[in-house]
Amino acid sequence: MTNQLCKLFVGGLNVQTTDEGLRAHFEQYGQLTDCVVVMNQPLQRSRCFGFVTYSSVEEADAAMAARPHVVDGNNVDLKRAVAREDAGRPEALAKVKKIFVGGLKDDIEDEHLQEYFSQFGVIEKAQAITDKDTGKKRGFGFVYFEDNDSADKAVVMKFHMISGHKVEVKKALTKQEMQTAGGRGGRGGRGMGRGSGYGGGRGGYYSDYKRWVPRTRIENHCIRAISAGLCDSENWSNGCWRCIHAFNKTF
């Protein structure tokens, strides 16, 4: 999974940007093992996004630290590339600084979360949530980072071992972020918390913390569609008619 942290997604590229142009910009931050502008093969035109892969996490971190980037006159969107199986999840595209940590055991304290997750970036606050009435641990917590890339790095790894216990990390969306994404409650999944876990039920709940699976914006649907090779449009950032049609049929 460490290799996944070396791979970055570059969105909003100039249609004229080539593999060589992309490499020329990003190799100043480290050695690239792969660099590609994704093409519409039948039309032989750029889909206006690509990927760069560095030889080490430190080099990828250096590129992320140098944000924002301008390539061939375009302000590009640089973020950690997510695994293909996770690319379709609405929260995969959300830029957040807060993560949810599920599956915490009773012996996990705030300082354990602080100590472990500090490897991903500067932390503002870490909390292992307790019941207000009983004071008992509720099996989940939150970590607040200073930068959204730190949260992305932790989420990309998904599963972590803290004090000998396996926990799962997801992005935690605020109500405003849910609304921005056109929030809609989704069906929950199997959870790792205690009791009902952090999934299951209409709308998705883990204890009192509400897990929303936000409704995908057309723009985000576009990005996911091209990333999966399902769309050949170069107008990925504005929500072209193809994705509007797909959006209306799918959601």
N, C-alpha and C positions, 0 to 999 in steps of 0.2 A: 504493500500500500504506500510505502515511502515513495516509490516511483511515480505514483499518481500525483503526489505533491509537486513533482518536477514538471508536470504538463500544465500549460496555461492556455486558456481559450482567449482568442483575440477577435472581438466583434466590431462591426462598424468600419471595416476596411474600405479604403478607396477601391473602386472597381478596377483601377489600373494597377494596384499593388500586386507584385509577383512574389513567388517564393524567395527570390533573391533580395527583393526590397524588404520583405519582412525579416529575413535573416540579417540583413545589413543593420537594421535598427536594433534588433534584440540581442545580437551576439555581443554587443558592447557590455552586456551584463554578465556574460559567462559563456561557456562552451555549449553549443546546441547539438543535441543528438538527433533532433528531427525538427523540421520547420516546413509547414505546408499551408498554402492558401487553398481552401477547398473549392473545387471547380464544378460547374455544371458541365459534365462531360459531353452531352450531345451538342450543347451550344458553345462549348469551349470558352465559357465566361466565368468570371469569379462570382462566387456566392457571397462575397463580401465578409467572410469570416475565415479564420484559420486557427492553427494550433502551433505552439512552439514548445519544445521539450528540452529542458536543460539537463546537464550531466549530474547535477547535484541539487538538493533542496535549497542550499544556501544561495546558489545562483538564481534560482527561481524567486527566492525571497528578495534578492537584490532588484530584480525586475519589478516585482510588486511594490517594493518600497519607493521606486522611482515614478510611480503613478502621479499625475496622468501622463499618458503617452500620446504623441502625435506622429502618425505615420503617413507620409505622402499627403500632408495637409489635413488629414482626418483625425479628430479626437477619437481614439479607439477605446473600447471597453475591455479591460484586462481582468481576468479572474481565473481562479483554479478550475481546471477542467474536471467535470464530474464523470463518474463511471456511466457507461451507456445505460445500464439498468436503472440508474437514478435520474437520468436526464429528463424523463417525462414527469417528474414530480414538481408540482407548482412551486414548492418552497426551494427547489434547487436553484432558482434564478433570483431569489430574494436576497438583497444585501442587508444583512443584519449583524449586529455586534453581540447579540445575546443567544446563548445556546441552552437547550434543555438537556439534562443528563438524567437518564432513566435507569432504574435497576440498582439504586444505591442501597447498601446494607446499613444497618443501624450504627455500625462503628465508623462510618464515613462522616467526617466533620467538615466545616467550611474550609479549614486550613488544608485538609487533604485535597480538596478540589482546587484550591488556590495553588498549592505546590505542584500538582500534576499538570494542570492546564497552562501554567506559566511558560511551558516549553513552546507553546504556540504563539505567544505574544503577551503584551502587557495587559494585565487584568485589572479592572476597576473594582469588581466585587465578585465574590463567589458565595453561594448559599446552598446549604443542604436544608430543604424545607421541612419544617416541623408543624404538627397540628397545633393550632392556636389554643385549643382547650386542654388537650392532654399533654402537649409537649413531646409527643412521640414522633419519630421520624416517619415521613410519608413516602419514602422510597424514591424520591427524585429531587433534583436541585437545578440551579441555574448558575451560569457563569457569564459575566459581562466583560467583554473585551473593549479595548480602546479603538481597535480597527476591525473592520468587517472581514479582512483577509485572515486574521487570526481565527475568527469563528469558522470561516470556510475550511481552513486547514484541519481543524478539529473534526468538522462534520464529514469531510472527505474520508477520513480514517474510520468513521462510523462507530466501530466497537473499540473500547479501550479497557485496559486493566488498571484498576485503582485499588491499592491495598489488597491485591490478590483477588479482586472481584471484577467480573466482566460487566461493563456498563455500556449503554447505547447513547449516542449523541445525535441530536437533531437541532435544526434551527428553531428558535423560539420567536414567533411573530407577535408584535404588539397589535392591539386592536386597529390602530391606524394603518399598520402595514397590511393587515388582513383586508381592510376596506380598500386600500390602494390596489390590492390584487383582485378586487371584486369579490371579497370573501364570501364563501359558501361552505357551510358545514359539509364534510364528507364522511364516508363510512370509515370507522376506525378499524385498526388491525389488532393483532395480538400484541400485548404490552409486556414490559419487563418489570413494571412497578409492582406494588402489592395491592391486594384487593382486586379492583377491576383493571389494574394496570393503567397505561396511558393510552389505551386504544379501546375500541369496542363501542358499539352504540351509535345511534344517529347523531351526527355532528362531531363525534369523537371526543371522549373525555378521559383524563387520567386524574382521578380524585377530583378536587375542585378546580384544577387547572384545565381550561378548555383548549383542546387541540383542534384548531380549525385547519382544514385543508382548503386554502383559498381558491376561489374560482380564478382560472387562468385568464389573464388579459390577452387580447389578440396579439399584442407585441410579443409576449412570452411564448404564445403558441407558435408564432413564426420561428422564433429562435430554436425551439425544441424540434420543430418540423424539419428545418434545414439540417440541424445537428444529426438527426436520425436518417438523413438522406431521403426524406419524404416530400420535399418541396424543392423546386428548381428556380425559385424566385430569387433575384438579387436584392429585392426591396425588403430585406429581412427586418429592418428596424421600425417600419411604419405600419405593419399589418396590412398586407396587400389583399386583394379580393379573394385569392385562393384560400388564405388562412381565415379570412372572415367567413367564407363558406364552410370551411372545415370546422371552425369554432361553433357556428350555428348548428351544424349537424351533430357535433360531438357532445356539446355541453347543454 
